Amino acid sequence: MALSVSEFYNEITKKNIGVYTPKEQERLYSSKIIIFGLGGVGGMESILLTRSGVGHISGVDPDIFELSNTNRQMMAMSSTMNEYKSVATEKHLKDINPYLSTDFKNIRVTEENVDELITGHDLVLEALDDMPSRIVVHRAARALGIPSISMSGSPPHRGFVSSFFPDGISYEDALNIPTKGKSISDPLVTQFVHDIKKKRAQYSVSKGAPQSWADDFCSGRAGWIITPIRASLIASFSCHEAIQILIGQEPLAKAPKGVYIDMDNLTNPVSVINPQCGHWEAYQI
């Protein structure tokens, strides 16, 4: 005999009970999350949140899977090459839970469409590569009164996660990015923010990244380097923050606090840090 929707949901989430109360699990079921970026971090986030029992997941990503994605992107497989990430991810999540409510779009987030994309959701997860789009997403979430979770990852084995609330410090203030009140579509602003990532690449050399890679990245000859381990760690901490917020518990890293990951630190590879000066430097995380 086929299971009803409620019977199916209760069965796939019954191992959660004891960690989460039945009422908290019900909150997850009634929650709506949107993930911007469905690559190494965002793809893993979508899987973890589906398996945790979140009832609705939206996803936004304009890209298709390429062979180089395979090292870290959980939906990048031989069967999904050249397929839109949004399409492949939605299909995979529906295979996990056929009753999952979804809304996936193969579009790029912009200042013009971000409000429409976010409206109606309870939480925003940002898992984007480019910093201008990150600012667009967190600005919109704040203006709409919706919590958002940020992440970043830098070589060799570093990661960062922080949770932002509408009544708390803004994303730009927390990362000391002097772009508040400026249009991200302004080419000068866009270039300024892109240059922060170049500075991140050079700073990463002091943490063990190859100088040759940083030089190649800054000149456009190489992309950002990331391993599956780092992507998975960032996704896991992001999802923990998300679930804590959705069930009404305190997250680990309410901004400006951040979960700081450095797997090269042999004594303290994961820390929750409240920056002494009240903000981080975007190029250092």
N, C-alpha and C positions, 0 to 999 in steps of 0.2 A: 504494500500500500504506500502510495506516494506521501511524503511529508507535506504538511501545510507550511506556509511561509513562516509562521511563528515557531512551529516545531523545528524547521530547518535552522532558523536563526538561533534558537535556544541550544540546539545540538552543537553547532559550530562554535559557539561562544561559551559553552558550559565550563571549559577549563579556565576561563577568565575569572569566574566567580570565586571569591575568596581573596583575589587580588583587588578586583572591583566588586562593589556590592551590586545586587540585582538592580537597584535604582540607578546606579552609575552606569551600568551596562545599557539600561533603557535610554539614558541620556546620549550615549554613543550612537545608539540605533536611530535616534531622532535628530542627530547632528548632520549638518551639511558643511563639507570642507571643499575648498578649491585649492588645487596645486598648480602653481605656475612653474613650468619646466618639468619635463618627464624623462630626464636623462638619468645619470648615475644616482643622484640623490632623490629627485622627485619620483622616479620610477619605483625605487625601493620604498619610499614613503607611501606610495599608493598601495603597494602590496601589504605593508605592515598595518596600515589603517583599515584595509578591507578585512584582513584576518582578525583584526581587533574588534570588528563589529560595527564600525562607523556605517551609518545607513545610506548616506549619499556622498559621492565623490565626484567632483568636477575636475577636469584637467585641461590645461592650455599649453600647446607646444606646436610650432609651425614646421618642425624639422622631420626628416625621415631618418630611419636607421641606416648607418653606414658600418662597414666592417670594423673600423677602429673603435666603434662604440662597445664592442663585445667585451672588452676587458673589465667593464664596470657597470654597464647598463643592463639591468636584469631582464628586460624584454628584448634585448638585442640578441637575436638567434638567427641561425641560418634561414629559418622559416619566415623571419620578419624583415630580412634585408630589403631595403628600398620601400618599406611600408611606412606610412606616417606613424610617428611615435604615439600620437593621440589614439589612432585607430587600433594599433597593436596592444596598447596598454589597456584600453577599455575592454577589448576582447579577452585579454588575460584575466582581468578582474572579474568579468562576468563568468569566466570558467571557474574561478574560486567560489564565487557566490552569485548564482544566476538571478537572485532576487535583488541584488545591489542596484540602487538607483544611481545612474551615471549621466554625465553631460560633458563629453570631451570634444574639444575644438582644435583643429589644426590651423590656428591663427597666431600671429604675433601680438603680444600685449602692447598697447600704446596709450598715450594720454587720452586719446579720443574714445577708446573702447573699454578702458579698465574699470570704470564705474559700473557699467552694465554687466561686465563679467563677474564682478565681486558681489554685487547686490543680491541679497537673498541667502547668502552663506553665513555660517556662524564663525568661521575661522579661515584664515588665509595662510597657506604655506608657500613660501618663496624659495624656489630651488633653481634660480636662473644663473646663466653664465655671465651675462653682462651687467655691469653696475648701473648704467642708466635705467634699465628696465626694473632693476631692484628698487630703485628710488621711486619710480612710477607706482609700483605695486604697494609699497609701504605707505606712501603718501595717501593713496586712494583708500586703503583700508582704514587708516586713521581718520580721514574725513568722513567715512561712512560709519564710524563707530564700531569697527570690527577688529578684534585682535589679529595680529599677524606674527609669523615666526620667520626669522631670518637665518641664513646660514652662509658660511663661506668655507672654502678649503684651500690650503696652500701647501706646496711641497716643502719637504718630502712627505711628512705624515701629520700635518696640522689641520685642525678644523675648529669651527666656531659656530655656536648656536645661541640665539637670544630671542626672547619673546617680547613683543611690543603691544602695549595697550593704548587705547585712544586717550586716556587721561594721564598717560605717563610720558616719558621722554620720547621724542621722535627718533626715527631711524637716522636721519641726517645729523641730528645733534649727538646721538649716542656714538656715531662713528666719526664725528668731527668732520663732516663733509659740508663745506660752506656753500651749499646750493639752495638753501631754503628760500622760497619765494621766486625762484627762477624756473623758467620753462625748460624741461629736460630736452625738448625738441629743438631748442636753440643750439645751433652747431657748436658754438663756443663752449656752452655748458656741457654738451655731450662729449666733446673732446677732452675737457678738463676731467670729467669723471672717468672716461676711458684711460686717461693717463695715470689715474690712481692704480689701476690694475698693473700697469707697467712698473710702477713704483713697488707694488707688491711682489712682482717677479724679482726685482733686484734685491728687495729686503729678504726674500726667501733664500737667497744665496748665503746670507749670514746664518741661516737655519739648516744649511746642508744641501740646498739645491745646486745643480751645476751652473757655473757662470755662463758657460756656452749656451745652455738652454735659455737662461734669462735674457741674454743678448739677442738670441734668435727670436724669442717671444716679442721683445720690444720692437724688433724690426719687422715683425710680421711673417717671419720664416718658420715659426713653430707655434703650436697651440698650447693651451694650458695642460699641464701634466697632472694626472690623478690616478690613483690606484683603486681597485674595488674595495679594499679594506677601509680606506679613508672615506669613500662615498657611503659605505654601509654604516660606519660609525656616526657620521653626521646625520644620516637619515634616521637612525635609531634614536638619537638624542632629540632630534626635531619631533619625532612622533611621540616620545615621552612627554615633551612639553605640550604638544597638541592635546593629548588625552587628558593630562592634568587640568588643562584649561577647560576642556569640554565637560568634564565631570565635576567641575567646581572646586578643584583642589589647587594648591599653590604650585606653580611651575618652579623648576630649579633656577631658571635664569630670567627673571623679570628684568628687562632692560632698565638701567645700563649693565646689569650683571650679565655675564655670558658663560656658557659652557665652553671652556678652552681645552682643546685636545692637542696633545703633542706626544705622539707615540715614541719619539726619540728621547723623551724625558724618562729616565729609568726609575725615578723615585716618585714622580707625580704625573702620570701620563694624561689624566683627566682632572680638571679643576673647575670649580664654579668661582668665578672671579668678579669682584665688584671693583671696577677701576678707581684708583685713588683720586684721580682728577675729575671723576664724574663722566668720563667718556673714553672710548677707544680711539686709536688711529687706524683708519680704514686700511691703510697699506700694510699694517702689521698683522692682520688676521685673515 
